[in-house]
Amino acid sequence: MTNVTENITCPVKRIECIPPEKIYSKGTIFPLEVGMKRVKLSKTYFCNGQEFSSLPLYDTGGPYSDPSVSIDPEKGLPPIRKSWGFQRDEKAASSITQMHFARKGIITPEMEYVSIRENQQLEEWISSFSRGGAKVSPITPEFVRQEIAEGRAIIPANINHPELEPMIIGRKFRVKINANIGNSALGSSIEEEVEKAVWSCRWGADTVMDLSTGANIHQTREWILRNSPVPIGTVPMYQALEKAGGKAEALTWELYRDTLIEQAEQGVDYFTIHAGILLEHLPFAEKRLTGIVSRGGSIMAKWCKYHKEENFLYTRFEEICKILQRYDIAVSLGDALRPGSIIDANDEAQFGELKVLGELTKVAWKYEVQVMIEGPGHVPLHMIRENMDKELAYCHEAPFYTLGPLITDIAAGYDHINSAIGGALIASFGCSMLCYVTPKEHLGLPDRNDVREGVIAHKVAAHGADLAKGNPVSWLQDELMSRARYSFAWEDQFNLSLDPEKIRAVHAQSMAARGHTEKNP
Amino acid sequence: MTNVTENITCPVKRIECIPPEKIYSKGTIFPLEVGMKRVKLSKTYFCNGQEFSSLPLYDTGGPYSDPSVSIDPEKGLPPIRKSWGFQRDEKAASSITQMHFARKGIITPEMEYVSIRENQQLEEWISSFSRGGAKVSPITPEFVRQEIAEGRAIIPANINHPELEPMIIGRKFRVKINANIGNSALGSSIEEEVEKAVWSCRWGADTVMDLSTGANIHQTREWILRNSPVPIGTVPMYQALEKAGGKAEALTWELYRDTLIEQAEQGVDYFTIHAGILLEHLPFAEKRLTGIVSRGGSIMAKWCKYHKEENFLYTRFEEICKILQRYDIAVSLGDALRPGSIIDANDEAQFGELKVLGELTKVAWKYEVQVMIEGPGHVPLHMIRENMDKELAYCHEAPFYTLGPLITDIAAGYDHINSAIGGALIASFGCSMLCYVTPKEHLGLPDRNDVREGVIAHKVAAHGADLAKGNPVSWLQDELMSRARYSFAWEDQFNLSLDPEKIRAVHAQSMAARGHTEKNP
């Protein structure tokens, strides 16, 4: 398979080989230009009485998928959010977060942006759609506002990340996926890191977490942010630990706080903060087969044990919220006690921490800080539902953001598939965003091809969950694909699939060699 | 990823590079030697008070994974079943099928064989296992007999396939997977086809369907059967159609019957027979988005429409059963009307046919012919459960054997992942065997690496379902893997995983290049 894809270059300046055209939808409240890809079809298809000779697709590629935009990585992407004419300070002296405005009944440009983006110019189709009897309506800016006001959805968008194309994470919206990137201490170049971020978006990553370590960590992050059209998340503890000379016990609140502010100023859109792991949980974690597998979690556990003090991320959580509030940074409450093996799934340690994350959610909401909750991990299939149910109950319906779950421990080398299985299931139950896992999970650092395999595996999972949840836009894409397949319109099949390049190449090879198309009885 | 695996050769005579040793468990009722792989661990692990310094694994590789067996593809594998001293004709004049003996209360060597195989020499572990409160017992030959008598499980084992290592398909046993192979009309060599069959078993295929077409179809099948330790399935209609000059309307019962007998004499263990598609279903199929996508189904639909007669596989089903009964061939009742797109899932055509398959099950059982039921196809996640529930209800708990289901139509190039997601779910609900899908599905014929990727993806799904169903043997493997992972015992991790070769190579590459092992926060 993969030899087909390995020779494809990834130019930082432009995503090539994607045949769809780039289009922009205008806002009606604000002067927005919401980018999408439009697939041109080779003929007109009729779906439920409506004609389709093209299909707009959700596009995470930003300016990189627009051939008319000239990009210079040294200068960064155009700061589009600055042109929307929304003066936050004038509107509200006390707070500038999306949640603040939402609660006040004020629609922000970001809210309108995501509503346009989710609908994909298919309002007519959405309104006419019915499967299983339930009536569906297009997403309105007002609906987005309500979901954010209630804490059921978030728009991670630091005021210092003007290059961002806003997106929404919440279970009444399209399921999103996150890709992790990050150089090692041995140091790949900054250009390489920007390239990896762009590469992730190209294949459909909705957000990117930069988990870089090493000497150039600040500068690398700066380049990524200035060149990223998607929200960037980080785990500030990683950098704080470097400042503490790599010694967990040498960490201090001041050091951590300064790191938060440093990254906040740069424009990081969401922070993973492991504030829910407490002294009282540690005995439960010690009873486990695989203890604490979260890196942030083990750092904090070490600190707590050494100092015999409560986790300072917990005790200082209100101060943290005050910082996040100033920049409208979302907090992703880390699951330090996520199970690292299926035998540890759904145990006292895990659900004990989840309850604390629920308390912290309320604290963050007091400061109008947007919250999502991180989830496992390794969980066998039949125990996945309980994770979703408990998260909604304990955490007041804040969006859930899970790593997998991986449904078995023995799939090394194939953990992207393992994770896609559990991810599809939990997303169909209401998980809002899936953190991808690559084939290198448990084995080493992913290369570019692993990133692509990981992203697409989780796109399959996310899309499958959207279908299960009755998303009309997703159903239309499948319907068009099947109509194209039934009429042997190969070009349309390529363009409507999740990875047009790969299947175009694979199909060409196969056709050249043989002649068949299907071999199942 | 895949470049690591592409240079591995696949010798027909011997599976190399598998470090575990081959061991044999002896029967107590019959003189059986049940082959397994035993993974040697680098140290002793304690699980629930028991010591493990090795782990026997279920092995589908047959003599190919035993370095001490000398194999000559021209002569075929040793006819082990002939040495078991079970004279069928003496025991029962009327019928010689597993179901016949089971109903009479007689345990066959095949029943004892599969019971030993399923337990993996872990009877003590199984007896002591408890998760979720339910007590579990090792599989006994008597339990196997009961399940077969009730039609809830089958052992596909043609009396003319003495080289076979018996295996069982039923929802109270380990979930199995099938791999499809088959040359094209352009003709790969016979050696290549044998090699593909062996290659499938090497990676864990429990059965193989030979879907070959072309001039050498009889001879190819002969070679595959004589060299196959796993049950071989076919779709006899494909060969019958070739005899009819490729014209569906020229098919006759006599021609089909003769093909059945020809293949039965060779030793085919199960036949896919599309006997459930009736004239009354055709109008429903015509209303569909993607009509009839099963090849056997479209052939029969064409025949019915041309002759304006009922499907002769249905009208002649009792005669078919009489043939199958003589050889103890299992029937896999084909789902001619499986949905080819998610929009067609769970429709009247599909469930109408499923009801007929239930009637035919009763007919087959009258002749003591073992039955399994084929299932979809393309089904969105939230509609999968209904498939399993209806199959159990309509088909009297006969084992279900599904293709996927694929949870979306747009994952071409990644359909093995798509199928593994739906497959894991339906298997966790009780589906007994998953037909693999390769990354080439919808695009072309799989090559050897696609076969491997397809097999392992579905091993992940099947194993995940076994865990969800509480299989103690599966839980032990995961526990040992996680203990090995927690103590950085890399060699044990490699050997306990689904594809030791790949991860050994990937890990070596990664370690050489960098130094990290995990990058999720």
Chai-1 contact restraints between the chains, C-beta under 6 A:
chainA,res_idxA,chainB,res_idxB,connection_type,confidence,min_distance_angstrom,max_distance_angstrom,comment,restraint_id
A,M1,B,T2,contact,1.0,0.0,6.0,A-B,restraint_1
A,M1,B,P439,contact,1.0,0.0,6.0,A-B,restraint_2
A,T2,B,M1,contact,1.0,0.0,6.0,A-B,restraint_3
A,T2,B,T2,contact,1.0,0.0,6.0,A-B,restraint_4
A,N180,B,K519,contact,1.0,0.0,6.0,A-B,restraint_5
A,G182,B,K519,contact,1.0,0.0,6.0,A-B,restraint_6
A,S184,B,R514,contact,1.0,0.0,6.0,A-B,restraint_7
A,S184,B,H516,contact,1.0,0.0,6.0,A-B,restraint_8
A,L211,B,K519,contact,1.0,0.0,6.0,A-B,restraint_9
A,V235,B,P521,contact,1.0,0.0,6.0,A-B,restraint_10
A,T272,B,P521,contact,1.0,0.0,6.0,A-B,restraint_11
A,L289,B,S482,contact,1.0,0.0,6.0,A-B,restraint_12
A,T290,B,S482,contact,1.0,0.0,6.0,A-B,restraint_13
A,T290,B,Y486,contact,1.0,0.0,6.0,A-B,restraint_14
A,G296,B,P521,contact,1.0,0.0,6.0,A-B,restraint_15
A,S341,B,S482,contact,1.0,0.0,6.0,A-B,restraint_16
A,I342,B,D478,contact,1.0,0.0,6.0,A-B,restraint_17
A,I343,B,E479,contact,1.0,0.0,6.0,A-B,restraint_18
A,P380,B,L467,contact,1.0,0.0,6.0,A-B,restraint_19
A,P380,B,A468,contact,1.0,0.0,6.0,A-B,restraint_20
A,L381,B,S428,contact,1.0,0.0,6.0,A-B,restraint_21
A,L381,B,G464,contact,1.0,0.0,6.0,A-B,restraint_22
A,L381,B,A468,contact,1.0,0.0,6.0,A-B,restraint_23
A,H382,B,A468,contact,1.0,0.0,6.0,A-B,restraint_24
A,L403,B,N520,contact,1.0,0.0,6.0,A-B,restraint_25
A,I407,B,G464,contact,1.0,0.0,6.0,A-B,restraint_26
A,T408,B,H463,contact,1.0,0.0,6.0,A-B,restraint_27
A,T408,B,G464,contact,1.0,0.0,6.0,A-B,restraint_28
A,T408,B,L467,contact,1.0,0.0,6.0,A-B,restraint_29
A,T408,B,D478,contact,1.0,0.0,6.0,A-B,restraint_30
A,D409,B,D478,contact,1.0,0.0,6.0,A-B,restraint_31
A,D409,B,M481,contact,1.0,0.0,6.0,A-B,restraint_32
A,D409,B,S482,contact,1.0,0.0,6.0,A-B,restraint_33
A,I410,B,Q477,contact,1.0,0.0,6.0,A-B,restraint_34
A,I410,B,D478,contact,1.0,0.0,6.0,A-B,restraint_35
A,I410,B,M481,contact,1.0,0.0,6.0,A-B,restraint_36
A,I410,B,L496,contact,1.0,0.0,6.0,A-B,restraint_37
A,I410,B,S497,contact,1.0,0.0,6.0,A-B,restraint_38
A,I410,B,L498,contact,1.0,0.0,6.0,A-B,restraint_39
A,A411,B,V460,contact,1.0,0.0,6.0,A-B,restraint_40
A,A411,B,L498,contact,1.0,0.0,6.0,A-B,restraint_41
A,A412,B,S497,contact,1.0,0.0,6.0,A-B,restraint_42
A,A412,B,I503,contact,1.0,0.0,6.0,A-B,restraint_43
A,G413,B,D499,contact,1.0,0.0,6.0,A-B,restraint_44
A,G413,B,K502,contact,1.0,0.0,6.0,A-B,restraint_45
A,G413,B,I503,contact,1.0,0.0,6.0,A-B,restraint_46
A,G413,B,V506,contact,1.0,0.0,6.0,A-B,restraint_47
A,Y414,B,I456,contact,1.0,0.0,6.0,A-B,restraint_48
A,Y414,B,V460,contact,1.0,0.0,6.0,A-B,restraint_49
A,I417,B,I417,contact,1.0,0.0,6.0,A-B,restraint_50
A,I417,B,A420,contact,1.0,0.0,6.0,A-B,restraint_51
A,I417,B,A457,contact,1.0,0.0,6.0,A-B,restraint_52
A,I417,B,V460,contact,1.0,0.0,6.0,A-B,restraint_53
A,N418,B,V460,contact,1.0,0.0,6.0,A-B,restraint_54
A,A420,B,I417,contact,1.0,0.0,6.0,A-B,restraint_55
A,I421,B,I421,contact,1.0,0.0,6.0,A-B,restraint_56
A,I421,B,A424,contact,1.0,0.0,6.0,A-B,restraint_57
A,A424,B,I421,contact,1.0,0.0,6.0,A-B,restraint_58
A,S428,B,L381,contact,1.0,0.0,6.0,A-B,restraint_59
A,P439,B,M1,contact,1.0,0.0,6.0,A-B,restraint_60
A,L443,B,I503,contact,1.0,0.0,6.0,A-B,restraint_61
A,L443,B,V506,contact,1.0,0.0,6.0,A-B,restraint_62
A,L443,B,H507,contact,1.0,0.0,6.0,A-B,restraint_63
A,L443,B,S510,contact,1.0,0.0,6.0,A-B,restraint_64
A,G444,B,S510,contact,1.0,0.0,6.0,A-B,restraint_65
A,L445,B,R514,contact,1.0,0.0,6.0,A-B,restraint_66
A,L445,B,H516,contact,1.0,0.0,6.0,A-B,restraint_67
A,I456,B,Y414,contact,1.0,0.0,6.0,A-B,restraint_68
A,A457,B,I417,contact,1.0,0.0,6.0,A-B,restraint_69
A,V460,B,A411,contact,1.0,0.0,6.0,A-B,restraint_70
A,V460,B,Y414,contact,1.0,0.0,6.0,A-B,restraint_71
A,V460,B,I417,contact,1.0,0.0,6.0,A-B,restraint_72
A,V460,B,N418,contact,1.0,0.0,6.0,A-B,restraint_73
A,H463,B,T408,contact,1.0,0.0,6.0,A-B,restraint_74
A,G464,B,L381,contact,1.0,0.0,6.0,A-B,restraint_75
A,G464,B,I407,contact,1.0,0.0,6.0,A-B,restraint_76
A,G464,B,T408,contact,1.0,0.0,6.0,A-B,restraint_77
A,L467,B,P380,contact,1.0,0.0,6.0,A-B,restraint_78
A,L467,B,T408,contact,1.0,0.0,6.0,A-B,restraint_79
A,A468,B,P380,contact,1.0,0.0,6.0,A-B,restraint_80
A,A468,B,L381,contact,1.0,0.0,6.0,A-B,restraint_81
A,A468,B,H382,contact,1.0,0.0,6.0,A-B,restraint_82
A,Q477,B,I410,contact,1.0,0.0,6.0,A-B,restraint_83
A,D478,B,I342,contact,1.0,0.0,6.0,A-B,restraint_84
A,D478,B,T408,contact,1.0,0.0,6.0,A-B,restraint_85
A,D478,B,D409,contact,1.0,0.0,6.0,A-B,restraint_86
A,D478,B,I410,contact,1.0,0.0,6.0,A-B,restraint_87
A,E479,B,I343,contact,1.0,0.0,6.0,A-B,restraint_88
A,M481,B,D409,contact,1.0,0.0,6.0,A-B,restraint_89
A,M481,B,I410,contact,1.0,0.0,6.0,A-B,restraint_90
A,S482,B,L289,contact,1.0,0.0,6.0,A-B,restraint_91
A,S482,B,T290,contact,1.0,0.0,6.0,A-B,restraint_92
A,S482,B,S341,contact,1.0,0.0,6.0,A-B,restraint_93
A,S482,B,D409,contact,1.0,0.0,6.0,A-B,restraint_94
A,Y486,B,T290,contact,1.0,0.0,6.0,A-B,restraint_95
A,L496,B,I410,contact,1.0,0.0,6.0,A-B,restraint_96
A,S497,B,I410,contact,1.0,0.0,6.0,A-B,restraint_97
A,S497,B,A412,contact,1.0,0.0,6.0,A-B,restraint_98
A,L498,B,I410,contact,1.0,0.0,6.0,A-B,restraint_99
A,L498,B,A411,contact,1.0,0.0,6.0,A-B,restraint_100
A,D499,B,G413,contact,1.0,0.0,6.0,A-B,restraint_101
A,K502,B,G413,contact,1.0,0.0,6.0,A-B,restraint_102
A,I503,B,A412,contact,1.0,0.0,6.0,A-B,restraint_103
A,I503,B,G413,contact,1.0,0.0,6.0,A-B,restraint_104
A,I503,B,L443,contact,1.0,0.0,6.0,A-B,restraint_105
A,V506,B,G413,contact,1.0,0.0,6.0,A-B,restraint_106
A,V506,B,L443,contact,1.0,0.0,6.0,A-B,restraint_107
A,H507,B,L443,contact,1.0,0.0,6.0,A-B,restraint_108
A,S510,B,L443,contact,1.0,0.0,6.0,A-B,restraint_109
A,S510,B,G444,contact,1.0,0.0,6.0,A-B,restraint_110
A,R514,B,S184,contact,1.0,0.0,6.0,A-B,restraint_111
A,R514,B,L445,contact,1.0,0.0,6.0,A-B,restraint_112
A,H516,B,S184,contact,1.0,0.0,6.0,A-B,restraint_113
A,H516,B,L445,contact,1.0,0.0,6.0,A-B,restraint_114
A,K519,B,N180,contact,1.0,0.0,6.0,A-B,restraint_115
A,K519,B,G182,contact,1.0,0.0,6.0,A-B,restraint_116
A,K519,B,L211,contact,1.0,0.0,6.0,A-B,restraint_117
A,N520,B,L403,contact,1.0,0.0,6.0,A-B,restraint_118
A,P521,B,V235,contact,1.0,0.0,6.0,A-B,restraint_119
A,P521,B,T272,contact,1.0,0.0,6.0,A-B,restraint_120
A,P521,B,G296,contact,1.0,0.0,6.0,A-B,restraint_121
